[in-house]
């Protein structure tokens, strides 16, 4: 077996990417502290061709060297928007008929294994702060709360791991 060379991967240009059909998802980072996590979220959002990335509260914004270190240019391909207050992001997304989905360990959360997204729906997936999770401000307005099953001794995944797991799950279920 031979690994493919970069020129054999047939990746779209940034302009082609901006024109292609997107997964009907906006990823929302709710007060994410780590600039490396922000950059990795951009790169993951690009990998799954989501509509946009919303950055809220203390979440850093491009351009920033530490974001670019992990984004590897994805800040140029992914549309993004900043909200000082996460409640403003929720309000805008609800007005545009997005389902507000928190990725969190909470009462009455639904296991990601059991969740089947509606292919006629748009989703705003909220990923929270590395220590405190999705803010209570968002939790009071969610339509659904999804929990990633875990089987080890730790109680959470890194936010970027969670983003990748959830986006892959949505991608695979919406493209059946």
N, C-alpha and C positions, 0 to 999 in steps of 0.2 A: 504494500500500500504506500502511496506517495501523498504527502501533504500538498495541498494546493498553494500556489503562489498568489500573492495579493492581486495581481492582474487577472487571475483566473476566477476570482470570487464574484465577479459581475455585480459589484455593489453600485447602487445608484449614486449619482453626484448629489451634492446638497440641494441643488435646484430640482433635480428629478425627485428626490426624497420629499421635498416640500409639496410637490404636486401629486404624489401617490396617495392612494386610499389609506386611511389611518384606522387603527383599532379605536373604537368609540370610547376612549378612556382619557381622562385627565388625571394625572398623578399629582396629588397635593402633599407637599412637605410641610407639616405643622410644627414649626419651631425646632427644626433640625439644626443641631449645633455644629457638627463636623463638616468642614468644607470638603473633605474627601468623600463623605457620604453624599453630599449634594452633587459633586461631580460624577460620582458613580451612578446616582439616580438619573442624571442626564444621559449617560451612556446606555443605561438599561432601557430608558424610555425610547431612545433612538433604536436600540436593537429590536424592540417590539413594535416600532412605528406607532406610538401613541399620539393622540392629538396635541397634547401640551403638558407642560409641567408648571404647576403653580407653587410659588415659594411664599411662605407666610411667616410673619413675626420675625424672630431672630434668624431665620434661615438666610444664609448669605446668598448674594446674587452675583452673576457674572457682570463684568469681567473680573476675575480674580485668579491669580496664579495657582493657588491651591485647588480651586475648583477645576481648572483646566488640566491639572496634573492627572486627574482620574477621568475627566470627561472626554479627553482625547479629541476635542473638536465638536463634540455633540451639542455644545451650547450654540453652535451655528446652525444646526439642523433642526433642533427641537424648539418649537415656539414655547415661550415662557412668559410668565407674568408674576409680578410681586404684589402682595397684599400686606399692609402693615398689620391688619387685624384679620385673623382667620375667619371670623364671622362674616366679613365682607365677601370672602371667597365662597363661603357656603351660600350666602344670599344670591350671589351672581349665578352660581351653578344651579341652584334650585330654580331660579327664574328661566334658565335655559333647559329645564327638564332633565337634568342629570340626576341619577340616583346617587345619594350621598352614602358612601360605604366606608366605614371605619375598619381598619385592619387592627384589631385589638382583642385582648383577653378581657371579656366582660360578661356580665350576666346575660343570658339568653343569646349569646353569640352563636353563629352558625358555623359549623366546621367547613372549612374550604373544600374538604372532600365531598360534602353533601350539597354544596351550593351549585346551582345551575343558572348562570346569567341568561337573561332574556336577550336574544339576538336583536330585538327591536328597540332595545334600551341603550341609553348612554350612561356611563358610569364615571363618578369622581371618587377615586380611591385615596383615602386619607391615611398617611403614614405619619406617626408621631415622633416626638422628641425621644432621643436615645435613652433617657432616664424615666421620664414621666408618661411616655406614650402619647396617644391622641388626646388632645385637650378636652376637658369637660365641656367647654363651650361648643365643641363639635359634637361630642357624644349625645348631647340633648337633642340634636337635630338630625341624627342619622336615620336613614331608611333601613339600613342593614348593617350589622356588625359581623365581620368574618374573622374567624380565628384559625390560624395555621396549626394543625396538629403537631405536637412535639412529644418526643418519647425519652428524652435524656434528663439530666439533672438540672439543666439551665432552664430559665423561665422565658427566654426570648431569643430571637434571632437578631443579628445586626439588621438595621433598617434596609440596607441595600439587598441583603439576602432575602428579606421578606418581600421587597419590591419585585425581585426576580421571580420568586416562587409564585406570587399572586399574579403577576403579568403572564407568566407562562401558563398558569392554570386558566385564566380568562382567554388567552390566545387559543389554547388547545380546545376549550369548550365552545368558543364562538366560531371556530373554523372546522367544525365537524362536517 
